[in-house]
Amino acid sequence: MKREYISPERHKFYHSKAWLKCRRAYGDSRNWICERCGDAAAQVHHRVYLTDANLRDPDVALNWDNLELLCDVCHAQEHHGGGFQTADGLRFDANGDLIEAPRDKPENKAP
């Protein structure tokens, strides 16, 4: 079960055709390489963070000058100043939403 950690307005934006098209085009233009460390990237980060107040401003929400392509580690570093996880059991999905991380299945080992 996915828990929501962002407002309904931002959740709707991150699933909109306009954002998905912009996100894909920006990532493709940067070959999905993290602009900070050079690893494989998965997050299109807004330099000026999106809020419910600036969400409908295309100069903030869809402007490539406000975007940066980041790997999960650099994205977590940006938002939380360290560590890959924000808290035990959480991670960022491809849209930048916080979601519950899949739990590791215990291996069946003989005693």
Protein Blocks (a to p, Z undefined) as FASTA:
>chain_A
ZZdfbdfklmmmmmgmklmmmmmmmmmmnoopafklopacfbdcdfbacdfklmmmmklm
mmmklgccddfklmmmmmnopajbfbghiacdfkopacdddddddddddZZ
